[in-house]
Amino acid sequence: MKQVILFAGTTEGRRLGHWLAGEGIEVLTCTATAYGSLLLKEQEHLEVRAGRLDCEEMQRLFGEEGRPLVLDATHPYAVEVSRNIQAACQGAGCEYIRLIRPQTDRKQTEEKDCVTVNSVEEAVSWLAGTKGRILVTTGSKELHRFQKLPHYEERVFARVLPTPQVVEECQKLGFLGQHLICMQGPFSREMNTAMLRQTGASWLVTKESGKEGGFEEKLAAAREAGAGIVLIGRPQEQEGMSVEEGTALLKKRFSIEKGPKGDLWESEEKKCNLWEERKKADFKKEEVREGGRRAVLAGVGMGTPETMTQEVWRVFQEADCILGAGRMLESLRSLEKPMLDVYDPGKMTAYLREHPGCTRIAVALSGDVGFYSGAKRLIEAFEQEGIQTELLPGISSVSYLCSRLRIPWENVKLMSMHGRRGNLIGAVRANLRTFTLLGGKDAVEALCRELLSYGLGEVKIYVGERLHYPEERITEGRPGELKDRSFDGLCAALIENPACQGGTPACIPDEAFVRGKAPMTKSEIRCLSVAKLRLRRDSVIYDIGAGTGSVSVEMALQASEGTVWAVEKEAEALELIRENCRKHQVSNVAVREGTAPEALKELPVPTHAFLGGSSGGMKEILQLLLKKNPRIRIVINAVTLETIGEAAQCLKELPFADTEVIQVQLARARSLGRYQLMTGQNPVYIFSGEGSLSKETSQRSSQAGEPGPEQECV
């Protein structure tokens, strides 16, 4: 009789089987295929059985084994199998526990290079409108669906399990030779990258198999190889518990003291991983010894020999050539090495192609390679040329300037306005100290004038120029004192704001806004509506019918690293928006005059949208939003019966999911003599929802234009 029957269709399921058996628990592990059983080693207390079972066969098995505890650790996509196991448990009177593989962070699948579909059929339909080769990593079970693609024998490369039966089935489908890759996963990022490059795939088709299934390695590899990702979304999961929660329950149930974290299989896995890392390192050394090329991206600190580490200096001494921007090369000319005054990765790789004798390459980067440097682009460019890369850190400008000012920098907010756009005003408003890199002849003047325009004239600025050079200069002053002075074209600034707010305000009182005659969403409704949007720090948001800009301000504070596009047709309201943004010190609001949907067409692709007013064109507006981003999240405020009906109809007819409608009615106290009476406000309906990806919306998304021309920010 078994104490546990485990359906193990995943890596973590197999590991649980070995762990329980190792603790003396009688376990029967069931796998769907004979190959799956080969991945499990029978041992004392562990029996392995292969073969698919229907519901009746499962129920009979459970009865024969004395109705044991049943653990369902099958694959997240094996929905039908899980249903059968659960039904069989109910019929046999067994306890059923579903162990759920955790999903990957959603942000990883929301990038523009990742298209999510609901099924293999939908993936095939979407890919029919694309060009380029395709690496399919979803197994052999539904591989026949890819036969519908034109020229599938030439376009599709299938990665499947290495069993004779699978190989035979795939060959019958027309997947032959190098188009059939038979291997057992999960695979490392390096292996996935190598396969994508070897096959020349422009697209990777995968399922969300979680961390244990190597999903994160697939995403990273596709992005490294420049391939698009077609993700077959995970089916809606039934209720259950995580593997960690299940392990804790099993420990308590069977009085097991030691959990899997200390078990043998994890120790062996760690040993294996360490062995693989050592082999990689040995391979790199051997490749360099046999003529491979190696580039070291080195942080040169402030650019003087005194601010370079000994390791960095030794790299430059041993290099065959040194590349970098002119200022970085000044202190290295005494080494009398071939040098190229260049910063662009394309020009660097072109130079190296013309000079194959340069096998030991050193690149001089300002400050530290991990602080707003060009290291990321250089790594990508060099690796495409087959050049190995290594990074060496240096002294960053922020640590140097703070040391000269004798202040710690662990709590400094780090920014860069050198060739970048960012919400510097928001950072200064919320932090005691903000550091930023500045670029351009008039950068300090522009910074000072912006601080003054947002009411931050009392902050103190420290400007550092030519740091650690003989002509180093650190200037201190208020924005009004420094705005008319001349500074170096490339400098650093530390801004101190003793009056910083130190957080993100929410539910701002109505009286804190300049009202004018424009309509304004009341504080409590505004706060709840913004919460329903579920904003991220870097969200791109449309505020359609922005009115006074009160909602724009609240959203800009929440999305401190994003942008709010305030769209309004009334001229008086446009000025109110600008005035309220200045008053509340939010510079990440961009104002667009016009009527939706026409005014939205050239704006960047949004992640979220708030509709406070639509002038009767709600359906056309929502259709345009879905065209720009099929997965956009929207919130609509409605007061009139006509708008309520229009919003309800739109959410019903258009492809929105996760829809919700709430009705809010507030009452405010007012004084009447010595009494307080409550005065009711008009009820407000708040509609929310999220675009649901379909074949049509996915195709529209792929055809949507790039972000439009930059608009003037407030």
Phi, psi and omega in degrees: 000138182263144174275329183222134167249123186244121172268106191250093176254010182226165179300313182293330176296315179297321180294322177298321179300314179294321181296311181298315180298322178296338178265008176087013179272132180284116187234135169248118180255126181253132175237152183287329185234161176295326179295321178299324180291332179293334180284348178253131179263120177296141180212179178301133180077359181236118175250138182244130180232130182252150176126143180284139179240139173273181186299317182294319180295322177297314182299320179294318179298317182297321178294319180297328183266012174080030179053063181282178171291131182249122178254125179256099178246037179284171183296146180304335182269356180274061187297315183295322179297315179298321178298316180296318180297315181296317179296319179296323178296318179297319180292325183267351182076034179261152173283131184243130177232123177265122176261119188257130175287126183297145178278156177288149175310126186300330182301330182293336182256009181257007177287159185292342181271006182240119179251124181258130178235171186264346184200169176296320179302317181292325177297316180296317179298318181292317182292338179298336179265014181242175175236162176103164182284159188228128173257115182261122182239029183260010177092182186265345189302318182245023182295333182298337182292336180285353175294341180287345179287134176301134178058039184298330181298331181266329186275324193261133171244125186251129175255116188226173179291147184273063176243149181304319182296315180296316180300316181298315180297318181293321179295324177297331179281349179103011178264105189234161172057228184289351178278358178238112182250113185254105182209156177259130178265192359286161186248154177284165176301319182297319180293317178299317179298316180298319180294318179298319181286323180295319180277345183069031186288135173267345183223141173244122177259125184212165172252158180280084187270004176079177183299316182294332180271006177078023183293317181297324178294325178294314180300312182298319181294317180299318180290326178292323181273356179077025180261145174284158184243126173250108187257122175274108187301149181290137177299157179300123187277139173287171181292148180181199180226159179290166178298321179297317178295320178297321178298317179298320179296317181294321178300316181290318183297317186254012177055049178263128183276317187263124179275176182302334183298332179257009186280167186296320187296327179287322177300316179295323179296318179297318177300318180297317180296318178297320178298317180297320179295319179295321179296321178297316180297317179296321179297317180297316180298318181295320182296318178296320181295330183265015175111004177293156181258144184223131179242133176251120176267111191245131174281123185262016180063228180279357177102357179257153180303327182293335182260012174261146175285161179298324180295317178296316181298321180295323178299316179293325179295324185267356185287150173280331176205157182234128180243150177159169178293151188309315183297328180288337184271348186305313185278359183254356185293337179294343179283345178055047177258155171300129184230150176230118179279092185203150178239336184287127181300323180297318179291326177296312182294326177297317178298318183290329175294325180281345182233071183297343179288345178279095181262334177251103189251134176241133178243123181270119179242140183296143175062233181251141184294341181262007184237094178050047177254177178268018186300318185299312180295324181292320179300313180299316182294317182292318183292331174294335177270001181080019180262122177291147181234150176219145181248137174237126183286163177220182178281122182279157180296328180291317180292324180292311182297318179295324177294323178292330179270356178061045176228149177287155181239013181292338180251014180279134174282126186260130180221166170215126176249014179274098182073018182225165171243138179201167182271071182295321180299316178299322179294317180294319180299323189263348187234146177296317180228133178232128177254140177215144170274140182237142178225138180115149185301321184253024185296318180293318178300315180297320178299313182297317181293325178292318177300317180295319183293337179258020175072026180250040183287347182265000178289160178251135182243133171248118181253123179253128180237143176046052186300132179071001172274162180305328181268022178306140178217131175239118185249137181242140177174173175275160179306320180294334181276334186258348189295337182253012180261159182263140180223165179298151182295337178231113183212175180236151181224140172244125184247125179254130179231090180300338181266020183301150182275339173063030179177189181248106179298147176217157180056052182296136180301147181300322184290350178280353180254149171284123190269306187062211180258358182284147179292152181221134176290131183295154189307309184293320178294319180299315182297315181292321180296317179294323178297321180293339179288336180056056184288154170254170181296330185251024182294150172249116193236140170260129169252099188265118188079058193289341177061239179280348183089012182295319178290323177302317180297312180300318181291322180295326177293322179288317181263068189294337179252011179249200181221138173251126176260107181271110184255123184210141183263341183273128183298318181298320180293327180300317179290326177297320179300311180299318182294318179291327176294319177294319182297321183263007172058050173243116182258359182263030172249126177250131184264133178233119179275135178147179181250135177282147009271351185302320184290349183265344194298324184261005180282158177300159181297128182270156170260334182217159176211141175242127179251106176262342178198135184235355180053035177083000182252035187300314184297316179297323179295312181295324177297319178293319179299317179293327178293320179289319181212102182299345181247023182296147174257134185231153171227133180238131173258132181225136179242315183280155179298324181295316180292323178299314179295319180296316181295316180298319180293319180296315181293336178280320186275327185268158184286078175244144176234175179054036183283149181210142176230125175233151178243128184239131175228126184250157172224138181245143179281141173225150184276136174225094187067234179264012181250157174248118179249144178270130178248119183286146175258164177299139176293145180237133176260129180247112178262138175219154180185172182225135180302136178254125186292129174230177180302313185293314182292328177296317179294322178295322181298319182292336181265353182296144184290166175290165179307143182286184182298148181296138178259159181291124177279159182296000000 
